[in-house]
Amino acid sequence: MKLVGKLVAVFRVAAGLTQAQLADAVGIQVETVASIEQGRRALLPDLARRMDELLETKGALATAVENMPEVDLVPAWAEQYMDLERTALALSWYDNQVLPGLLQTEAYARAVFRNRVPVFSEDKIAVRTASRLERQEILHRLEPPTISFVVWEPVVMLRLVDDAAHAEHLRHLRACALLPGVSLQILPLSHRTHAGLDGPFILLETPDYQQVAYSETQRGSMLVSDPDEISILSQKYAMLRAQALSPEATLGLLDRLLGDRDR
């Protein structure tokens, strides 16, 4: 990723353009150009092709992106994803393992990090918990992104915390579901069709109106920008939303869970 960023900078300077001029010419923000050149943000294929055309680099950037070593597609601690998350216009998030990070309470986030193997120190748990909670500010902006969550019912029922903290996170989920721009849907365990059996993933729309997907595995994470792969994940997400409870029925389920607990 750093090599591709250096190539952008070299070609830009050779063309006699500033970062601001390049950003204006390809229709993106100057901060995006700076992040790409510094290796903090991936150069996506569509943007690489636009830059190649503008800078007359004969497809060099698009070729570099297409042949990027796999290690460069796995951001350290998902920093690349979080950079995109902070500026996304829209997010579509499916999870079948733990609650999405943007919906976790402090107690729940601590429990997630405390269950990590190899074990985190208490200091690392505190730092990572604080970082996760800070990400949630996007939910409370004056103009928040449009965010859709589909969560498998067993994730909601998972008892990583004690009874009081579990009730707290159910109430927190309900409050988040009522935020402007947020849609929360629970995919019930009883449903006989399930489009998300391959695992969790997130779809993002960037400020440059590009579509990106993010997924995590046991030992890494990956950003996906290939149009064919994005299309497949978009189809899966559409099916998941159709198979899940409606946002209104989801609120009803959370109310019943809270009511059963308080009896």
C-alpha positions as protocol buffer text, in pm:
chain_id: "A"
residue {
  index: 1
  type: MET
  ca { x: 0 y: 0 z: 0 }
}
residue {
  index: 2
  type: LYS
  ca { x: 289 y: 236 z: 79 }
}
residue {
  index: 3
  type: LEU
  ca { x: 452 y: 155 z: -256 }
}
residue {
  index: 4
  type: VAL
  ca { x: 133 y: 241 z: -445 }
}
residue {
  index: 5
  type: GLY
  ca { x: 108 y: 565 z: -247 }
}
residue {
  index: 6
  type: LYS
  ca { x: 465 y: 656 z: -337 }
}
residue {
  index: 7
  type: LEU
  ca { x: 389 y: 591 z: -704 }
}
residue {
  index: 8
  type: VAL
  ca { x: 90 y: 828 z: -688 }
}
residue {
  index: 9
  type: ALA
  ca { x: 311 y: 1098 z: -538 }
}
residue {
  index: 10
  type: VAL
  ca { x: 587 y: 1048 z: -797 }
}
residue {
  index: 11
  type: PHE
  ca { x: 346 y: 1056 z: -1092 }
}
residue {
  index: 12
  type: ARG
  ca { x: 162 y: 1359 z: -948 }
}
residue {
  index: 13
  type: VAL
  ca { x: 483 y: 1558 z: -906 }
}
residue {
  index: 14
  type: ALA
  ca { x: 602 y: 1457 z: -1253 }
}
residue {
  index: 15
  type: ALA
  ca { x: 275 y: 1593 z: -1394 }
}
residue {
  index: 16
  type: GLY
  ca { x: 332 y: 1922 z: -1211 }
}
residue {
  index: 17
  type: LEU
  ca { x: 22 y: 1893 z: -991 }
}
residue {
  index: 18
  type: THR
  ca { x: -31 y: 1967 z: -624 }
}
residue {
  index: 19
  type: GLN
  ca { x: -232 y: 1729 z: -407 }
}
residue {
  index: 20
  type: ALA
  ca { x: -521 y: 1977 z: -418 }
}
residue {
  index: 21
  type: GLN
  ca { x: -510 y: 1998 z: -797 }
}
residue {
  index: 22
  type: LEU
  ca { x: -505 y: 1619 z: -833 }
}
residue {
  index: 23
  type: ALA
  ca { x: -793 y: 1584 z: -588 }
}
residue {
  index: 24
  type: ASP
  ca { x: -1000 y: 1840 z: -777 }
}
residue {
  index: 25
  type: ALA
  ca { x: -925 y: 1681 z: -1113 }
}
residue {
  index: 26
  type: VAL
  ca { x: -1039 y: 1330 z: -1010 }
}
residue {
  index: 27
  type: GLY
  ca { x: -1326 y: 1450 z: -789 }
}
residue {
  index: 28
  type: ILE
  ca { x: -1206 y: 1352 z: -442 }
}
residue {
  index: 29
  type: GLN
  ca { x: -1100 y: 1533 z: -125 }
}
residue {
  index: 30
  type: VAL
  ca { x: -741 y: 1652 z: -85 }
}
residue {
  index: 31
  type: GLU
  ca { x: -722 y: 1460 z: 244 }
}
residue {
  index: 32
  type: THR
  ca { x: -790 y: 1142 z: 48 }
}
residue {
  index: 33
  type: VAL
  ca { x: -495 y: 1208 z: -183 }
}
residue {
  index: 34
  type: ALA
  ca { x: -271 y: 1277 z: 116 }
}
residue {
  index: 35
  type: SER
  ca { x: -380 y: 956 z: 291 }
}
residue {
  index: 36
  type: ILE
  ca { x: -318 y: 749 z: -24 }
}
residue {
  index: 37
  type: GLU
  ca { x: 28 y: 898 z: -79 }
}
residue {
  index: 38
  type: GLN
  ca { x: 119 y: 835 z: 286 }
}
residue {
  index: 39
  type: GLY
  ca { x: 9 y: 472 z: 260 }
}
residue {
  index: 40
  type: ARG
  ca { x: -272 y: 515 z: 512 }
}
residue {
  index: 41
  type: ARG
  ca { x: -555 y: 454 z: 266 }
}
residue {
  index: 42
  type: ALA
  ca { x: -587 y: 206 z: -18 }
}
residue {
  index: 43
  type: LEU
  ca { x: -603 y: 331 z: -374 }
}
residue {
  index: 44
  type: LEU
  ca { x: -919 y: 171 z: -509 }
}
residue {
  index: 45
  type: PRO
  ca { x: -931 y: 36 z: -866 }
}
residue {
  index: 46
  type: ASP
  ca { x: -1178 y: 291 z: -1007 }
}
residue {
  index: 47
  type: LEU
  ca { x: -978 y: 580 z: -868 }
}
residue {
  index: 48
  type: ALA
  ca { x: -651 y: 423 z: -989 }
}
residue {
  index: 49
  type: ARG
  ca { x: -788 y: 412 z: -1343 }
}
residue {
  index: 50
  type: ARG
  ca { x: -900 y: 777 z: -1326 }
}
residue {
  index: 51
  type: MET
  ca { x: -557 y: 882 z: -1203 }
}
residue {
  index: 52
  type: ASP
  ca { x: -384 y: 679 z: -1474 }
}
residue {
  index: 53
  type: GLU
  ca { x: -589 y: 859 z: -1738 }
}
residue {
  index: 54
  type: LEU
  ca { x: -527 y: 1203 z: -1590 }
}
residue {
  index: 55
  type: LEU
  ca { x: -155 y: 1149 z: -1523 }
}
residue {
  index: 56
  type: GLU
  ca { x: -101 y: 959 z: -1849 }
}
residue {
  index: 57
  type: THR
  ca { x: 69 y: 672 z: -1670 }
}
residue {
  index: 58
  type: LYS
  ca { x: -49 y: 401 z: -1913 }
}
residue {
  index: 59
  type: GLY
  ca { x: -229 y: 192 z: -1651 }
}
residue {
  index: 60
  type: ALA
  ca { x: 64 y: 176 z: -1409 }
}
residue {
  index: 61
  type: LEU
  ca { x: -142 y: 257 z: -1099 }
}
residue {
  index: 62
  type: ALA
  ca { x: -428 y: 22 z: -1188 }
}
residue {
  index: 63
  type: THR
  ca { x: -177 y: -257 z: -1253 }
}
residue {
  index: 64
  type: ALA
  ca { x: -2 y: -189 z: -921 }
}
residue {
  index: 65
  type: VAL
  ca { x: -334 y: -204 z: -734 }
}
residue {
  index: 66
  type: GLU
  ca { x: -441 y: -526 z: -904 }
}
residue {
  index: 67
  type: ASN
  ca { x: -111 y: -694 z: -817 }
}
residue {
  index: 68
  type: MET
  ca { x: -66 y: -563 z: -466 }
}
residue {
  index: 69
  type: PRO
  ca { x: 90 y: -828 z: -239 }
}
residue {
  index: 70
  type: GLU
  ca { x: -168 y: -994 z: -16 }
}
residue {
  index: 71
  type: VAL
  ca { x: 12 y: -876 z: 298 }
}
residue {
  index: 72
  type: ASP
  ca { x: -68 y: -519 z: 196 }
}
residue {
  index: 73
  type: LEU
  ca { x: -437 y: -603 z: 183 }
}
residue {
  index: 74
  type: VAL
  ca { x: -442 y: -684 z: 555 }
}
residue {
  index: 75
  type: PRO
  ca { x: -430 y: -359 z: 754 }
}
residue {
  index: 76
  type: ALA
  ca { x: -264 y: -363 z: 1096 }
}
residue {
  index: 77
  type: TRP
  ca { x: -544 y: -386 z: 1351 }
}
residue {
  index: 78
  type: ALA
  ca { x: -793 y: -281 z: 1080 }
}
residue {
  index: 79
  type: GLU
  ca { x: -665 y: 77 z: 1085 }
}
residue {
  index: 80
  type: GLN
  ca { x: -738 y: 113 z: 715 }
}
residue {
  index: 81
  type: TYR
  ca { x: -1098 y: 5 z: 768 }
}
residue {
  index: 82
  type: MET
  ca { x: -1146 y: 244 z: 1061 }
}
residue {
  index: 83
  type: ASP
  ca { x: -1016 y: 530 z: 848 }
}
residue {
  index: 84
  type: LEU
  ca { x: -1284 y: 448 z: 591 }
}
residue {
  index: 85
  type: GLU
  ca { x: -1549 y: 400 z: 860 }
}
residue {
  index: 86
  type: ARG
  ca { x: -1492 y: 750 z: 997 }
}
residue {
  index: 87
  type: THR
  ca { x: -1564 y: 911 z: 661 }
}
residue {
  index: 88
  type: ALA
  ca { x: -1818 y: 669 z: 512 }
}
residue {
  index: 89
  type: LEU
  ca { x: -2143 y: 799 z: 367 }
}
residue {
  index: 90
  type: ALA
  ca { x: -2315 y: 468 z: 436 }
}
residue {
  index: 91
  type: LEU
  ca { x: -2241 y: 134 z: 606 }
}
residue {
  index: 92
  type: SER
  ca { x: -2420 y: -200 z: 577 }
}
residue {
  index: 93
  type: TRP
  ca { x: -2303 y: -435 z: 853 }
}
residue {
  index: 94
  type: TYR
  ca { x: -2379 y: -805 z: 900 }
}
residue {
  index: 95
  type: ASP
  ca { x: -2250 y: -995 z: 1203 }
}
residue {
  index: 96
  type: ASN
  ca { x: -2300 y: -1350 z: 1326 }
}
residue {
  index: 97
  type: GLN
  ca { x: -2022 y: -1368 z: 1588 }
}
residue {
  index: 98
  type: VAL
  ca { x: -2033 y: -1068 z: 1822 }
}
residue {
  index: 99
  type: LEU
  ca { x: -2229 y: -745 z: 1825 }
}
residue {
  index: 100
  type: PRO
  ca { x: -2098 y: -486 z: 1575 }
}
residue {
  index: 101
  type: GLY
  ca { x: -1833 y: -267 z: 1735 }
}
residue {
  index: 102
  type: LEU
  ca { x: -2046 y: 43 z: 1678 }
}
residue {
  index: 103
  type: LEU
  ca { x: -2322 y: -110 z: 1895 }
}
residue {
  index: 104
  type: GLN
  ca { x: -2116 y: -244 z: 2186 }
}
residue {
  index: 105
  type: THR
  ca { x: -2137 y: -115 z: 2541 }
}
residue {
  index: 106
  type: GLU
  ca { x: -1818 y: -64 z: 2740 }
}
residue {
  index: 107
  type: ALA
  ca { x: -1875 y: -382 z: 2942 }
}
residue {
  index: 108
  type: TYR
  ca { x: -1943 y: -585 z: 2627 }
}
residue {
  index: 109
  type: ALA
  ca { x: -1636 y: -449 z: 2446 }
}
residue {
  index: 110
  type: ARG
  ca { x: -1417 y: -529 z: 2746 }
}
residue {
  index: 111
  type: ALA
  ca { x: -1554 y: -884 z: 2751 }
}
residue {
  index: 112
  type: VAL
  ca { x: -1478 y: -928 z: 2379 }
}
residue {
  index: 113
  type: PHE
  ca { x: -1117 y: -820 z: 2425 }
}
residue {
  index: 114
  type: ARG
  ca { x: -1082 y: -1017 z: 2748 }
}
residue {
  index: 115
  type: ASN
  ca { x: -1174 y: -1336 z: 2562 }
}
residue {
  index: 116
  type: ARG
  ca { x: -895 y: -1290 z: 2310 }
}
residue {
  index: 117
  type: VAL
  ca { x: -638 y: -1567 z: 2266 }
}
residue {
  index: 118
  type: PRO
  ca { x: -347 y: -1499 z: 2317 }
}
residue {
  index: 119
  type: VAL
  ca { x: -457 y: -1294 z: 2615 }
}
residue {
  index: 120
  type: PHE
  ca { x: -440 y: -914 z: 2615 }
}
residue {
  index: 121
  type: SER
  ca { x: -301 y: -734 z: 2919 }
}
residue {
  index: 122
  type: GLU
  ca { x: -547 y: -521 z: 3116 }
}
residue {
  index: 123
  type: ASP
  ca { x: -377 y: -209 z: 2978 }
}
residue {
  index: 124
  type: LYS
  ca { x: -429 y: -326 z: 2620 }
}
residue {
  index: 125
  type: ILE
  ca { x: -790 y: -417 z: 2694 }
}
residue {
  index: 126
  type: ALA
  ca { x: -849 y: -66 z: 2831 }
}
residue {
  index: 127
  type: VAL
  ca { x: -688 y: 102 z: 2530 }
}
residue {
  index: 128
  type: ARG
  ca { x: -875 y: -108 z: 2273 }
}
residue {
  index: 129
  type: THR
  ca { x: -1206 y: -66 z: 2458 }
}
residue {
  index: 130
  type: ALA
  ca { x: -1164 y: 312 z: 2463 }
}
residue {
  index: 131
  type: SER
  ca { x: -1077 y: 313 z: 2093 }
}
residue {
  index: 132
  type: ARG
  ca { x: -1387 y: 109 z: 2009 }
}
residue {
  index: 133
  type: LEU
  ca { x: -1614 y: 340 z: 2206 }
}
residue {
  index: 134
  type: GLU
  ca { x: -1461 y: 647 z: 2038 }
}
residue {
  index: 135
  type: ARG
  ca { x: -1560 y: 507 z: 1698 }
}
residue {
  index: 136
  type: GLN
  ca { x: -1924 y: 525 z: 1802 }
}
residue {
  index: 137
  type: GLU
  ca { x: -1924 y: 904 z: 1773 }
}
residue {
  index: 138
  type: ILE
  ca { x: -2028 y: 866 z: 1410 }
}
residue {
  index: 139
  type: LEU
  ca { x: -2370 y: 751 z: 1534 }
}
residue {
  index: 140
  type: HIS
  ca { x: -2426 y: 1081 z: 1711 }
}
residue {
  index: 141
  type: ARG
  ca { x: -2309 y: 1334 z: 1454 }
}
residue {
  index: 142
  type: LEU
  ca { x: -2539 y: 1614 z: 1345 }
}
residue {
  index: 143
  type: GLU
  ca { x: -2529 y: 1454 z: 999 }
}
residue {
  index: 144
  type: PRO
  ca { x: -2453 y: 1086 z: 1063 }
}
residue {
  index: 145
  type: PRO
  ca { x: -2392 y: 831 z: 790 }
}
residue {
  index: 146
  type: THR
  ca { x: -2673 y: 596 z: 692 }
}
residue {
  index: 147
  type: ILE
  ca { x: -2607 y: 271 z: 879 }
}
residue {
  index: 148
  type: SER
  ca { x: -2787 y: -62 z: 846 }
}
residue {
  index: 149
  type: PHE
  ca { x: -2715 y: -348 z: 1085 }
}
residue {
  index: 150
  type: VAL
  ca { x: -2829 y: -709 z: 1046 }
}
residue {
  index: 151
  type: VAL
  ca { x: -2735 y: -923 z: 1347 }
}
residue {
  index: 152
  type: TRP
  ca { x: -2802 y: -1295 z: 1391 }
}
residue {
  index: 153
  type: GLU
  ca { x: -3019 y: -1364 z: 1696 }
}
residue {
  index: 154
  type: PRO
  ca { x: -2766 y: -1590 z: 1879 }
}
residue {
  index: 155
  type: VAL
  ca { x: -2526 y: -1293 z: 1885 }
}
residue {
  index: 156
  type: VAL
  ca { x: -2785 y: -1087 z: 2073 }
}
residue {
  index: 157
  type: MET
  ca { x: -2840 y: -1374 z: 2319 }
}
residue {
  index: 158
  type: LEU
  ca { x: -2467 y: -1446 z: 2373 }
}
residue {
  index: 159
  type: ARG
  ca { x: -2384 y: -1403 z: 2742 }
}
residue {
  index: 160
  type: LEU
  ca { x: -2033 y: -1259 z: 2741 }
}
residue {
  index: 161
  type: VAL
  ca { x: -2127 y: -1044 z: 3042 }
}
residue {
  index: 162
  type: ASP
  ca { x: -2328 y: -1086 z: 3363 }
}
residue {
  index: 163
  type: ASP
  ca { x: -2706 y: -1050 z: 3374 }
}
residue {
  index: 164
  type: ALA
  ca { x: -2707 y: -680 z: 3458 }
}
residue {
  index: 165
  type: ALA
  ca { x: -2459 y: -594 z: 3183 }
}
residue {
  index: 166
  type: HIS
  ca { x: -2653 y: -815 z: 2940 }
}
residue {
  index: 167
  type: ALA
  ca { x: -2971 y: -619 z: 3012 }
}
residue {
  index: 168
  type: GLU
  ca { x: -2772 y: -297 z: 2969 }
}
residue {
  index: 169
  type: HIS
  ca { x: -2657 y: -399 z: 2623 }
}
residue {
  index: 170
  type: LEU
  ca { x: -3012 y: -496 z: 2521 }
}
residue {
  index: 171
  type: ARG
  ca { x: -3131 y: -149 z: 2626 }
}
residue {
  index: 172
  type: HIS
  ca { x: -2833 y: 3 z: 2444 }
}
residue {
  index: 173
  type: LEU
  ca { x: -2923 y: -186 z: 2126 }
}
residue {
  index: 174
  type: ARG
  ca { x: -3278 y: -56 z: 2150 }
}
residue {
  index: 175
  type: ALA
  ca { x: -3157 y: 303 z: 2196 }
}
residue {
  index: 176
  type: CYS
  ca { x: -2919 y: 274 z: 1900 }
}
residue {
  index: 177
  type: ALA
  ca { x: -3199 y: 136 z: 1684 }
}
residue {
  index: 178
  type: LEU
  ca { x: -3392 y: 461 z: 1738 }
}
residue {
  index: 179
  type: LEU
  ca { x: -3106 y: 689 z: 1633 }
}
residue {
  index: 180
  type: PRO
  ca { x: -3148 y: 892 z: 1312 }
}
residue {
  index: 181
  type: GLY
  ca { x: -3003 y: 712 z: 1012 }
}
residue {
  index: 182
  type: VAL
  ca { x: -2975 y: 377 z: 1191 }
}
residue {
  index: 183
  type: SER
  ca { x: -3162 y: 58 z: 1097 }
}
residue {
  index: 184
  type: LEU
  ca { x: -3124 y: -249 z: 1321 }
}
residue {
  index: 185
  type: GLN
  ca { x: -3264 y: -586 z: 1216 }
}
residue {
  index: 186
  type: ILE
  ca { x: -3227 y: -918 z: 1395 }
}
residue {
  index: 187
  type: LEU
  ca { x: -3210 y: -1232 z: 1183 }
}
residue {
  index: 188
  type: PRO
  ca { x: -3408 y: -1486 z: 1386 }
}
residue {
  index: 189
  type: LEU
  ca { x: -3261 y: -1825 z: 1475 }
}
residue {
  index: 190
  type: SER
  ca { x: -3582 y: -1989 z: 1358 }
}
residue {
  index: 191
  type: HIS
  ca { x: -3547 y: -1867 z: 999 }
}
residue {
  index: 192
  type: ARG
  ca { x: -3498 y: -2158 z: 757 }
}
residue {
  index: 193
  type: THR
  ca { x: -3299 y: -1956 z: 501 }
}
residue {
  index: 194
  type: HIS
  ca { x: -2981 y: -1768 z: 581 }
}
residue {
  index: 195
  type: ALA
  ca { x: -2767 y: -1572 z: 329 }
}
residue {
  index: 196
  type: GLY
  ca { x: -2487 y: -1504 z: 578 }
}
residue {
  index: 197
  type: LEU
  ca { x: -2352 y: -1848 z: 657 }
}
residue {
  index: 198
  type: ASP
  ca { x: -2009 y: -1760 z: 514 }
}
residue {
  index: 199
  type: GLY
  ca { x: -1947 y: -1512 z: 793 }
}
residue {
  index: 200
  type: PRO
  ca { x: -1966 y: -1141 z: 881 }
}
residue {
  index: 201
  type: PHE
  ca { x: -1889 y: -855 z: 644 }
}
residue {
  index: 202
  type: ILE
  ca { x: -1934 y: -480 z: 606 }
}
residue {
  index: 203
  type: LEU
  ca { x: -2016 y: -278 z: 295 }
}
residue {
  index: 204
  type: LEU
  ca { x: -1912 y: 89 z: 286 }
}
residue {
  index: 205
  type: GLU
  ca { x: -1976 y: 381 z: 54 }
}
residue {
  index: 206
  type: THR
  ca { x: -1684 y: 623 z: 60 }
}
residue {
  index: 207
  type: PRO
  ca { x: -1705 y: 1004 z: 23 }
}
residue {
  index: 208
  type: ASP
  ca { x: -1589 y: 945 z: -335 }
}
residue {
  index: 209
  type: TYR
  ca { x: -1896 y: 723 z: -395 }
}
residue {
  index: 210
  type: GLN
  ca { x: -1690 y: 409 z: -426 }
}
residue {
  index: 211
  type: GLN
  ca { x: -1809 y: 78 z: -285 }
}
residue {
  index: 212
  type: VAL
  ca { x: -1576 y: -115 z: -54 }
}
residue {
  index: 213
  type: ALA
  ca { x: -1626 y: -429 z: 153 }
}
residue {
  index: 214
  type: TYR
  ca { x: -1445 y: -536 z: 467 }
}
residue {
  index: 215
  type: SER
  ca { x: -1427 y: -880 z: 624 }
}
residue {
  index: 216
  type: GLU
  ca { x: -1235 y: -1040 z: 909 }
}
residue {
  index: 217
  type: THR
  ca { x: -1102 y: -1390 z: 961 }
}
residue {
  index: 218
  type: GLN
  ca { x: -938 y: -1562 z: 1256 }
}
residue {
  index: 219
  type: ARG
  ca { x: -594 y: -1425 z: 1165 }
}
residue {
  index: 220
  type: GLY
  ca { x: -646 y: -1114 z: 959 }
}
residue {
  index: 221
  type: SER
  ca { x: -874 y: -876 z: 780 }
}
residue {
  index: 222
  type: MET
  ca { x: -921 y: -767 z: 421 }
}
residue {
  index: 223
  type: LEU
  ca { x: -1063 y: -479 z: 222 }
}
residue {
  index: 224
  type: VAL
  ca { x: -1233 y: -578 z: -103 }
}
residue {
  index: 225
  type: SER
  ca { x: -1293 y: -341 z: -392 }
}
residue {
  index: 226
  type: ASP
  ca { x: -1336 y: -580 z: -685 }
}
residue {
  index: 227
  type: PRO
  ca { x: -1674 y: -494 z: -846 }
}
residue {
  index: 228
  type: ASP
  ca { x: -1771 y: -861 z: -886 }
}
residue {
  index: 229
  type: GLU
  ca { x: -1707 y: -936 z: -520 }
}
residue {
  index: 230
  type: ILE
  ca { x: -1888 y: -619 z: -410 }
}
residue {
  index: 231
  type: SER
  ca { x: -2188 y: -724 z: -621 }
}
residue {
  index: 232
  type: ILE
  ca { x: -2200 y: -1068 z: -457 }
}
residue {
  index: 233
  type: LEU
  ca { x: -2184 y: -922 z: -105 }
}
residue {
  index: 234
  type: SER
  ca { x: -2448 y: -661 z: -193 }
}
residue {
  index: 235
  type: GLN
  ca { x: -2679 y: -940 z: -309 }
}
residue {
  index: 236
  type: LYS
  ca { x: -2614 y: -1129 z: 15 }
}
residue {
  index: 237
  type: TYR
  ca { x: -2689 y: -823 z: 224 }
}
residue {
  index: 238
  type: ALA
  ca { x: -3014 y: -759 z: 37 }
}
residue {
  index: 239
  type: MET
  ca { x: -3119 y: -1118 z: 108 }
}
residue {
  index: 240
  type: LEU
  ca { x: -3022 y: -1087 z: 475 }
}
residue {
  index: 241
  type: ARG
  ca { x: -3235 y: -775 z: 515 }
}
residue {
  index: 242
  type: ALA
  ca { x: -3529 y: -955 z: 355 }
}
residue {
  index: 243
  type: GLN
  ca { x: -3481 y: -1260 z: 580 }
}
residue {
  index: 244
  type: ALA
  ca { x: -3439 y: -1059 z: 902 }
}
residue {
  index: 245
  type: LEU
  ca { x: -3711 y: -915 z: 1121 }
}
residue {
  index: 246
  type: SER
  ca { x: -3822 y: -565 z: 1026 }
}
residue {
  index: 247
  type: PRO
  ca { x: -3679 y: -278 z: 1234 }
}
residue {
  index: 248
  type: GLU
  ca { x: -4015 y: -250 z: 1412 }
}
residue {
  index: 249
  type: ALA
  ca { x: -4032 y: -626 z: 1485 }
}
residue {
  index: 250
  type: THR
  ca { x: -3671 y: -610 z: 1605 }
}
residue {
  index: 251
  type: LEU
  ca { x: -3768 y: -348 z: 1864 }
}
residue {
  index: 252
  type: GLY
  ca { x: -4051 y: -577 z: 1972 }
}
residue {
  index: 253
  type: LEU
  ca { x: -3811 y: -868 z: 2017 }
}
residue {
  index: 254
  type: LEU
  ca { x: -3575 y: -655 z: 2226 }
}
residue {
  index: 255
  type: ASP
  ca { x: -3870 y: -541 z: 2437 }
}
residue {
  index: 256
  type: ARG
  ca { x: -3976 y: -904 z: 2494 }
}
residue {
  index: 257
  type: LEU
  ca { x: -3621 y: -1003 z: 2591 }
}
residue {
  index: 258
  type: LEU
  ca { x: -3602 y: -716 z: 2838 }
}
residue {
  index: 259
  type: GLY
  ca { x: -3950 y: -797 z: 2969 }
}
residue {
  index: 260
  type: ASP
  ca { x: -3865 y: -1165 z: 3022 }
}
residue {
  index: 261
  type: ARG
  ca { x: -3555 y: -1064 z: 3215 }
}
residue {
  index: 262
  type: ASP
  ca { x: -3741 y: -821 z: 3441 }
}
residue {
  index: 263
  type: ARG
  ca { x: -4019 y: -1065 z: 3536 }
}
